[in-house]
Amino acid sequence: MEIHEIEYGGYGKCLSLTNGIIQAIVTIEVGPRIISFSRCDTPDTSNIFFEDIERKHVSKGKVFDQLYGEGSCFYAYGGHRLWLSPEDYSSTYYPDNRPVVYSITEEGVTFTPSQEKRAIQTSFSVMMGDNSYDMMVVHTGKNVSKDMQMASLWALTMLRPEGTALIPQNPRKDGNLLQPNRQVSLWPYTDLHDNRLFLGNRFLALRQDLSQTHQMKVGTDCHSGWCLYQSGDFIFVKRYLHNVNAIYPDGGVSFEGFVSGDYLELETLSPLYRIAPGDSVRHVENLSLLYEPDRPMPDPSDEDALSQWVETIGI
């Protein structure tokens, strides 16, 4: 893996990581964010992630002034980030607007925000294998307080507009027909009649449409541990482990999808952990970027065709 510092877009100094097939760019003046993920070996080398160049997506106001100091802001920035769940202004939206510390190891690179004045210190490591179109991201949360903490690690990826996400539903027959086998969480602003949402028996699909600016969010307990997003000739895939015996936040879901007028977000969550002082927990994702020209996703209402399409691309 080749690693070197570069200037990138409106993000200043960043770290470029590449194995010659894929390239990840990580911010180190703020964040950290994996702000870009692209292929190097295809005619199209554009970024599959969303970049908030205009800094439109910002959280601020009286609550932030009280919690973090006058004029404090949380910027989404775009790309891939690590949050803490359950969502809360005092722990989730910590303003990460200062330089990042990074360390290079034999396995990859670890990125740690400047020391945060909160109970759990977050960081993530990026690793790439040779001749591979996927990378591993290991997210870590360490309890740096003197008290027991309860939290879930929450990995969020903001993706560029005009694409469609696909998430598998749990199998309808799992041996026990007397108990529910699928959890779906809905947020207050989610309209089940929204034409960007498809809720089927085998798949859940979400579509980003620049002409529709209202927000939508849905979560599910994705036992299969994968989700994907197709945009143009590229298919971005997230893989993670869902523990069927663990407790998850937000109604028991390990996957959440969020849609706005600018981007679509694929989010995965670890179980809720009780973290003792000095202890750390991890949440691992494998992020792949497939190049599949002339292989569009079928209409979500045709679940037979969707199943065949998923098999064809090797998910």
N, C-alpha and C positions, 0 to 999 in steps of 0.2 A: 504494500500500500504506500503510495506517495503522499506525503503530507507537507504542505507549505502554506505560509501566510499570504493572503491576497487582499486587495481592496475590492469590495463587491457592492454594486448598486448603491443604495442609500444607507448601507449598514456599516460603512467604514471597514476596519480591519476584521477579516474573517479567516477561518482555517479551511483550506481545501483538502479533502481526502478522496483519493481515487485509486482504483485498482486497474484502470484502463478500460473498464466496461461501464462502470457507474461512477458518478461523482456526487459527493455530499459536501455542502458548504455550510459551516457552522459559525454563527456570530460569536465574537469574543470581546467586542466593546460593550455589548449589552446582552441580556439573556441568561443562558444561551438558548439559541434556536437553531435547529437544522433548517436553515432558511431556503435551501435549494437541494433538490434530488433529481438527477437527470442521467441519461445514458450518454456515453462518450462514443459508442460504436454504431450509432444509427444516424441516418440522414438528418433526423430531427433531434437536436440536443437541448430542447427547451425544458424549462423547469416544470415539474408536475405539481409543485407546491404553490400555494397562494402567497404573494408578497404584498404586505400592506405598506407600500412605498409612501402613501399619503398620510399614514398614521391615523386613519379614520377610526380604527377600532381601539378605543381607549376608554378606560374606566377611571372616573375621578369624581370629586365632589366632597361634600361635608364629611361623609363616612371615612373617606380616604385621608382627608386632612386630620381627622381625629386619631385614626389608627397609625398613620405613617408620617405625619408631618404636613405642614401647610404646603399646598401645591403638588402633593404626591399624585402620581398617575401610574396606572398599569397599562402598558401597551401590549397588544397581542403580537405585533410585529409581523406575524405570518409564520408559515412553516410548521415545524414540529416542536412542541414544548412539553414540559412535565409540570403538572399541577398536583394538588392534594385534594382529595374528596373525603367526606361530603363537602360540597361547595359552600364556601363561607368567606366573607370579605376579609376576616382577620387572619385566615391561614392560606386561602387559595390564591388571592389576588395580590400577592406580595410584589411590589414594584421592583422588577429586576432590570434596572436601567444602568447598572454599573459594570465595569470590566469583569470578564470571566477569567478564572484560573483554569488552565488546561495542562494536562500531563500526558506524555506519550509513553506507552508501555509496549511490550512485545505483542500484546493482543490488539491494541487499538489506541484510542485517545479518550481520556476522561475529561469532562467539562463540568466545572463547579462554579456556581454564582458566587459573587462576593459574599462574605459572611452575612447571613440573614439573621435578623433579630426576631426569630420565631423558633418554635420548639423543634421543628424537623428541618434539617438541612438536606436539600435536594441536590442531585447530580445525575448525569447520565454518561455512559460510555458508548462509543461507536466503533464497531469492528467490521472488517470486510475480509472475505476470503479471496484467494486468487481465482481469476477466471469465473467470477460469479456476478450475477445481476441482483444480488440481495445483500443487505447488511443487517447486522444484529445491533439493536439498541438496548442496553441494559440500564434501566432506570433504578435509582437508589434513593431511599429516604432514611436518614439517620436521626435518631432522637438525641438531640444535643441539650435537652432540658434535664431537670432533676426529677421529673414526674413521668408516670406512665402516659403514653399518648395513643390515641385511636385514630387511624387514618388509612386511606386507600391511595395507592399511587395511580395517577390518572394521566395517561399518555394521549395527547391530542395532536392531530395532524390536520392542518388547514390546506385544502386542495383547491387548485385553480378552478374557475367557473366553467359552466357548460359541460358537465359530465354527469354520470349516473353511478350511484353506489349500489352494491348488492351485498346482502347479508343472509346467510342460510338460517332458516328456521330449524328448531329442533325436530327430530323425527316424530311423526304423529303417533306412532305405536312403539313404545319403549318397554313393553312388558307389564305395565301397571296402568290399566285404563281407569282406575278409580281416583287417581291423583293427577293434578295438572302437571304438564311437562313443558310449558312455555310461559315465560314471564314477559310482559310488555309494559314499559313505563312511558307515560305521556306527560308532557309539561303543559302548564296552563295555556300557553300561546299556540299549542299544536291543534290544528283543525283536521279532523279525520276525513273531511271532504277535500282536503288539499290535493290537487292533481299531481303534485310532486311526490306523493307518497303512494306506494303500492304495498299492501299487506296481504300476502298470499299464504298458502298452506306450506310451501317449501322454501319460499324466499321472501325477504323484505327488501324493497328497493326505494331509494331516495334520489331525486333528480334535482340538480342545480339549474336554475333558470334566472338569467340576469334581469328579466323583465318582472320577476316577482320578488319584491323586497321584504315581505313579511317573514318572520322567523318560524322555524318548525324544529322540533326535537323529539326523538323517540329512542327508547332503549330496549334492550332484550338480553336474555341470558343465553348468549350464543355458545352452546356446548361445543360446537365444531371448532371454535377458536380462530375464525378468519373472517375477513371482510375485504372488499375490493372497490375500486373506483376506476371507471374507464373514462378517459378524456382523449379524444382524437385517436391516435394510433397506439396510445399507451394504456396499460392496465397497472395500477398501483395496488399492491396486495399487502395487507397486514395479517400476520399470524401471531397468535399468543396462546397461552394455556388457560382454559377455563376449568376451575376446580369445582366439580359438582357438589362437593361436600363442604364448601366454604360459604361464608356469608359475604355478600356484596352490597355496596351502597345503592341508593336510589331505587329501592324496591327490589333489589336482588339481581341487578343487571351488570354484565361485564362488558357490554358494548353499548355505545351511544352514538347516534348520528345527529348532527346539527346542520341546518341549512339556513343560509341568509341570502341576501340579494347579491353578495359579492363572492361567496365561497361556499364550499361544503366541507364539513369537518367529520373525520372518522376518529372516534375516541375509544380507547380500551381502558379497563380498570382492573387493578389487582383486587384480591379479597380485602376486606376490612381487617387490619392487623392491630393487635395490641402490642405496642413497641416499648420495651423497657428502656430506661435511660442508658445511653451508650450503644444500644443495639441498632441494627440496620435491617431493612427489608428491601426486596428487589421485585421488579416487574419487567419481564423480558418480551420484546417484540422482534419479529423478523420482518423487515420491510423489503419488498421486491418491486422491481420495475420491469414489466414485460413489454416488449415491443411487438404488437400484433396488428400490422396494417391490414386493412380490408377485412377485419373480423369484428364487426360491430356487435354489441350486446343485443340479443333478441328483445322483443317487447316483453316487459315483465309479466304481462297477463298470460303469456304462453310459457307455463312453467316446465313443460316437457322440453321445449327448445332451450330454455335457460339451463336446465340440467345438463343437456348435451353440450352446450357451449362451455359450461364450467369444466366438464370433463376434458373437452378438447384443448383448453388452455392449461390444463394440468394442475388445477387447484385441488 
